[in-house]
């Protein structure tokens, strides 16, 4: 009979796991300390280990390398209430089969045990270095735990990863984590943002060009593929890549080679691709703006980064993390009081983690108080919060906006019914909603009129005229 060894200093967890796995037909042995677990493993007992990290006598992360040296084929499942990114990474790099954050779903653990026992008995490699890199990601929410697990599984592969998430959610941080904790960490990490490069220069930026390939090409230039050889190439905002470059990129992914602009000799490439976008690529495919075959080449492992409003419980940890970073840069040490953290947790964060980081930096730099109060946080948030009862136009759907306008119009008609009917209903409604709508768009885009015009679906010159006619001061209060 298959024997499972369980190590946890919590008697309740030992009982629950023992009963559940016994019902599945396994022979189960339990212990509350690392010493007993080590003795069982060294004696050749057990076909699988399920263990907590922090034990009364020893951290299992210190024990795990010894167990893997003695019995490299023994699958180990790590569970922990220390739900940080480094816990997941350490578990993977030390050779654990999987990592489950507490509290976990019992059915998921049983399923994981079954998969682990069925895996081929291969020697685990790549033990963790003595000096681990600093933690690049912060958060203990369930959404972040799943991201940690995916990253931990992907670090030891070369599979292409597609990261999707709103602006400011940390897509490049995740890409760097995949590189810095992966088997290509000794190679270069090269990033290119498709939205920041003129479309006519993207092919040259990616693949390089030869001397004389086009006007101004006075010498040969290496592209990002060549610069990233042996490492990771991060293609940010992949949805903004023009179709011509998409075709060339697809060939590289299919054939593993490319030619420079103006060149004829194929160049073999050895890079791991990580792509990212905030756009809906399926929608772009439907509009003929993105190649479907390229999408499937890039979307091998999809990874969605949740917006900060979906993981509000992570806000206090992130805020304290950014305070610590400010201190490391030589700024005064500061703390948040409870009221300030409550305000931060309740805010919607349309700019996501990047907005939170910028806010913390302003609070540290602008105010002399050692403890940041709720009043100081409210002062800073009010300077960027959209008008009209805090509605964030970036989060309002067409249906919601239509419903709001309909409700306003119905109220207006009711107020002017009977003896005093309203005249010129169209212009009255337009006059009442146009200015706050434009203000909302400008606040959401931090006063960027080009982006505000795109958000509103207006021509840039039309928006500028309306700003003048409505006497809107663009810079006032837009941060």
C-alpha angles and dihedrals in degrees: 000000000000111000123212123196116210123193121184132133091218108091093201092056091047090053095046094048093044093052094044096048093042089056087055089059100259126135104237131199121184136198137175098214141055095232093065091046090051091050092051093048095046089050091057095251125144133032095224137014127217109188143168117229103228111056128171095251105028143003107251090221086068091048097044097075090053091050091049092049091051096041111012092174094057110108114224124195114199122207124185144167088211090090101185132132091249092055090059093043094047091049091053097042092048090057103261115156092224144345124227120190117220127277092044134174110260092217090054092053092049090049091049091050090053093050092047093053091050096050120107112266099251127159112255115229141185104063115199119273119247091245109050119199117254118272110273098186130051131197142089100205121122090250092056092045090060090049091051091052093050092048091048091053094046099048093080095048136067094222116141112251126205113203117199124187146120120279112283097025094114105259094155091048089057091047090051091048090054088053102039094048095039136086091265094058092115089059128074125282109215123184129193126183111211093199092056098054126074108255094238091058100047096091091050091047092050102039104019127232140246126240110280094013089130140350109301096020094125094161141012114281128196117231129221093265090059092044092051096047110141092014141056130304114203113203104196121195091011089174089073094059112118118241095249091057090044090059092052092046091052090054091051091052091047100041103025092230141082142179127234120247103277092011131114105190113092115236120208115226131205108189138131111231123219115176131188139188141167091207132091101252092189088060091048089051090053090053092049093247098114131041114247093209091053090049091058091047091054100037096065092124111019116203121185118201110208119228114251092251088066093056104040092153088069094058097087092050091047093047092051089046091056090047089055091049090052090052091052088055090058100264121134119281111255141172137203122239119225094259091054092051090048090054092048091049092050096049117101097226102211087183092050122207093343090058091049091050092050091048093052091049091053092048091051095045101041105041127061096204116113092216118051109222133205089253093058091048091048091051092054096042092050090058092062104024113115117248128242100068094319096298111164108214090201088065098042117103124215089253093052093048092048091049091050093051091046091051092049092049092048091051091048092051092048092051092051100040125116118022096003108048116184119254126215094010095183096057093040093056092042092051092051098049105029099075097046090044092055091044090052091051093048093049092048091052093041092244096311102146095193092056091041090054090051090049092051094041092239133133110258092239091049090054092048091052091050090049089054095044093048092044093234115172103218099196099045110105097346097115 
